[in-house]
Amino acid sequence: MGQVAALVVEVLAELYEVPGGAFGGYACFGGEYGVLGSVGCGGSGESARTALSIHCVAVNASCIDGGATYAEAVPKLWNETIEEHRRAVRDTVLDTTAVLVTERGLRSVTMSKIAEESGIGRATLYKYFPDVESIMTAWHEEQVAGHLRELAALRDGTGSAGERLRAVLEAFALIQQRRHGHGPELGALLHRGDHVAGAEQHLHRFLSELLAEGVRAGDIRDDVSPDELATYSLHALAAAGVLPSKAAARRLVSVTLAGLRPTTAE
C-alpha cells in the first residue's frame, strides 16, 4: 500500500474506531455523501451509503489506489494535514479534560467520559494518553509554556525597564491568582512535574535580567543583586494566589515594586 494511502487509512481508522485493515486494499470516498465505503474504485453511491459511519471526511471524491507506490516521500501537504488532525484531537482532549476536572474533581473524571465529551472513542483516546493524570499534566505543560510566552512578550515590549517590570510582575501575580483555583489535589499533581521547575528557572533568569536593566537605568536599587531581587519578587507575588480579587493582586505588585526601588539617602 502506498505511503499516502497508509496514512489516510491510519487517520480514518482512528476516526471510525476500526482497525486500519478493515478498509481493505482500496479506500474510496463518496464525494456526495462524504463517507467511507469499503468498495473498489468506481464504487457506486449506493455502496458508499452502506459505509461504516455517517461522519463526514474532508477528502476529495477520488479513490486512492492501495497498490500504488510512491518513488518520493509522502507529500508535505498530507503530512501537515494528518499532523493538524492529531493536534486538533489532542487539543480537544486537553481542553475537555480540564473543564471536566474543574467541574467534577480529578478523581471523578474517567477516560470514558473524556472520550465521550471529546467526540472520540476510548481506543483513540488511549492512543494519545494512558490516564487522566497524564492528560492534565500535558494540559498544564501547555498552560505554563503559554504563560512564559506571555511574560516574555511583556518583558520585550515597549517602555522603560521599570514599566516593563511592572507589566511582567502584574501578569505573574494574576497568573498566580488563577492557579489558586486548581484545588489542593489537582495543584499537587500539576506542580510536581519537571516542567514546573524548568519554567521557574527560566522565569527567574529573565526577571533577573530585566531587574539588571532597571538597575542600569536607575529604576531599581543597586544595593541588592538582581538575582536576589528576582527571588524576593517571585516569592512575594506567590501570595497573590490567596488574594480575593485582581485589585488586591495589583496592590501586592505595588508593594513589591516599592521594595525594589532605590533607597533614599538619609
Order of alpha helices (4+ residues) and beta strands (2+ residues): alpha-beta-beta-alpha-alpha-alpha-alpha-alpha-alpha-alpha-alpha-alpha-alpha
